[in-house]
């Protein structure tokens, strides 16, 4: 290969890399516009070294991504724009933890210091593992942090407590009447 060809190959390679990086930057910008209150990009940068790890596994973007990235890639490969794909993913549960992606991205956290908002939509459990990981990365902690939001316990209002008390009282009264009721007297002739 001539010296000139080496420069051409290097220039084309650099151009492809820059365009690829710009595409990922536009994806990140679209994600941040969709979820402006989420601090997940900053947290992923602090815990894994790159904002790219919202979707990709450390150490680089070359490693297969998590469940959220797989769903995102399928929608993009199907012809959706990044905004359309993010809108569709909002109501989906990519990691199968029972919480929709949009809820995970915007749920305030009380398990971390500061005012953190957002759980990773492609990781689960107390150590942030990827349930869609390949054999090499299966069960490996990505963030070593809780990545499934706790299920909120519904509060019972005073009226709800009163209604529950009345139901228990009526049911108890009915049971007592059934047990105390005298048996019918049968007269034989």
C-alpha positions as CSV (number, residue, x, y, z in Angstrom):
1,X,0.0,0.0,0.0
2,X,1.4,3.4,-1.0
3,X,1.9,6.2,1.4
4,X,-0.9,8.2,-0.2
5,X,-3.4,5.2,0.1
6,X,-2.5,5.0,3.8
7,X,-3.5,8.6,4.3
8,X,-6.7,8.1,2.3
9,X,-7.6,5.1,4.4
10,X,-6.8,6.9,7.6
11,X,-8.9,9.9,6.6
12,X,-11.9,7.7,5.6
13,X,-11.6,5.8,8.9
14,X,-11.5,9.0,10.9
15,X,-14.5,10.4,9.0
16,X,-16.5,7.3,9.7
17,X,-15.5,7.4,13.4
18,X,-16.5,11.1,13.7
19,X,-19.8,10.5,12.0
20,X,-20.5,7.6,14.3
21,X,-19.5,9.6,17.3
22,X,-21.8,12.4,16.1
23,X,-24.7,10.0,15.7
24,X,-24.2,8.8,19.3
25,X,-24.0,12.4,20.4
26,X,-27.4,13.1,18.7
27,X,-28.9,10.0,20.3
28,X,-27.7,11.2,23.7
29,X,-29.0,14.7,23.1
30,X,-32.4,13.3,22.1
31,X,-32.4,11.2,25.2
32,X,-31.5,14.1,27.5
33,X,-34.2,16.3,25.8
34,X,-36.8,13.5,26.4
35,X,-35.8,13.2,30.1
36,X,-34.5,16.6,31.1
37,X,-34.9,16.0,34.9
38,X,-32.9,12.7,34.9
39,X,-29.4,12.7,36.3
40,X,-28.7,9.3,34.9
41,X,-26.1,10.5,32.3
42,X,-24.0,12.2,35.0
43,X,-24.3,9.2,37.3
44,X,-23.3,6.7,34.5
45,X,-20.3,8.9,33.7
46,X,-19.3,9.0,37.4
47,X,-19.8,5.2,38.0
48,X,-18.7,3.7,34.7
49,X,-16.6,6.4,33.0
50,X,-18.9,7.3,30.1
51,X,-22.4,8.5,29.5
52,X,-22.5,5.9,26.7
53,X,-23.0,3.3,29.3
54,X,-26.7,4.2,29.6
55,X,-27.0,1.8,26.7
56,X,-23.6,0.2,26.3
57,X,-21.5,-2.0,28.6
58,X,-18.2,-0.8,29.9
59,X,-15.4,-0.5,28.8
60,X,-16.5,0.7,25.4
61,X,-19.3,1.1,22.9
62,X,-17.9,-1.8,21.0
63,X,-19.2,-4.2,23.6
64,X,-22.8,-5.3,23.2
65,X,-25.4,-3.1,24.9
66,X,-28.0,-3.7,27.5
67,X,-31.7,-4.6,27.0
68,X,-32.6,-0.9,26.5
69,X,-30.1,-0.6,23.7
70,X,-31.3,-3.8,22.1
71,X,-34.9,-2.4,22.0
72,X,-33.7,1.0,20.8
73,X,-31.6,-0.6,18.0
74,X,-34.5,-2.8,16.9
75,X,-36.7,0.3,16.5
76,X,-34.0,2.3,14.7
77,X,-33.3,-0.6,12.4
78,X,-37.1,-0.8,11.7
79,X,-37.0,2.8,10.3
80,X,-37.9,4.8,13.4
81,X,-36.2,8.1,14.1
82,X,-34.4,8.5,17.4
83,X,-37.3,10.6,18.8
84,X,-39.9,8.1,17.6
85,X,-37.9,5.2,19.1
86,X,-37.5,7.0,22.5
87,X,-41.3,7.8,22.5
88,X,-42.1,4.1,21.9
89,X,-39.6,2.9,24.5
90,X,-41.0,5.2,27.1
91,X,-43.9,2.9,27.9
92,X,-42.0,-0.4,27.4
93,X,-40.1,-2.3,30.1
94,X,-36.8,-3.2,28.3
95,X,-35.1,-4.9,31.3
96,X,-38.2,-6.9,32.5
97,X,-38.2,-5.5,36.0
98,X,-41.9,-4.5,35.9
99,X,-41.2,-0.8,35.6
100,X,-41.6,1.1,32.3
101,X,-38.5,2.7,30.9
102,X,-39.9,6.3,31.2
103,X,-40.7,5.8,34.8
104,X,-37.2,4.4,35.5
105,X,-35.6,7.3,33.8
106,X,-37.5,9.9,35.9
107,X,-37.9,8.3,39.3
108,X,-36.2,10.3,42.1
109,X,-33.7,8.2,44.1
110,X,-33.4,8.3,47.9
111,X,-30.8,5.6,48.0
112,X,-28.0,7.8,46.8
113,X,-26.6,11.1,48.1
114,X,-27.7,14.3,46.5
115,X,-30.7,14.8,44.4
116,X,-30.3,11.9,41.9
117,X,-33.1,11.1,39.4
118,X,-33.2,8.0,37.3
119,X,-32.6,4.3,37.3
120,X,-30.9,2.6,34.3
121,X,-33.6,1.2,31.9
122,X,-31.5,-1.7,30.8
123,X,-30.1,-2.9,34.2
124,X,-31.8,-4.6,37.1
125,X,-31.4,-5.4,40.8
126,X,-29.3,-4.1,43.6
127,X,-26.0,-4.4,41.7
128,X,-27.1,-3.1,38.3
129,X,-26.7,-6.2,36.1
130,X,-27.9,-6.7,32.6
131,X,-30.5,-9.5,32.2
132,X,-29.8,-9.4,28.4
133,X,-26.0,-9.7,28.6
134,X,-24.1,-12.2,26.6
135,X,-22.4,-15.1,28.4
136,X,-19.2,-13.1,29.0
137,X,-21.0,-10.3,30.8
138,X,-23.9,-12.2,32.3
139,X,-24.3,-11.4,36.0
140,X,-21.5,-8.8,36.0
141,X,-22.3,-5.7,37.9
142,X,-22.3,-2.6,35.6
143,X,-23.0,0.1,38.2
144,X,-22.9,-1.7,41.5
145,X,-25.9,0.4,42.4
146,X,-29.6,-0.4,42.7
147,X,-31.1,-0.2,39.2
148,X,-34.7,-1.3,39.9
149,X,-36.9,1.3,41.5
150,X,-38.6,0.2,44.8
151,X,-42.2,-0.6,44.4
152,X,-44.2,2.1,46.2
153,X,-46.5,1.0,48.9
154,X,-49.9,2.7,48.5
155,X,-50.9,4.8,51.4
156,X,-54.2,4.0,53.0
157,X,-56.3,7.1,53.6
158,X,-58.4,7.6,56.7
159,X,-61.5,6.9,54.6
160,X,-59.9,3.7,53.2
161,X,-59.2,2.6,56.7
162,X,-62.8,3.3,57.8
163,X,-64.2,1.4,54.8
164,X,-61.9,-1.6,55.6
165,X,-63.0,-1.5,59.2
166,X,-66.7,-1.5,58.2
167,X,-66.1,-4.5,55.8
168,X,-64.4,-6.5,58.6
169,X,-67.2,-5.6,61.1
170,X,-70.0,-6.6,58.7
171,X,-68.2,-9.8,57.7
172,X,-67.5,-10.7,61.4
173,X,-71.1,-10.1,62.3
174,X,-72.4,-12.3,59.5
175,X,-70.1,-15.1,60.6
176,X,-71.2,-14.9,64.2
177,X,-74.9,-14.9,63.2
178,X,-74.3,-18.0,61.1
179,X,-72.7,-19.9,64.0
180,X,-75.2,-18.7,66.7
181,X,-78.3,-19.4,64.7
182,X,-80.3,-22.2,66.3
183,X,-80.9,-25.3,64.3
184,X,-84.4,-25.7,63.1
185,X,-86.6,-27.9,65.2
186,X,-88.1,-30.9,63.4
187,X,-91.4,-32.2,64.8
188,X,-92.1,-35.8,63.9
189,X,-95.6,-37.2,64.1
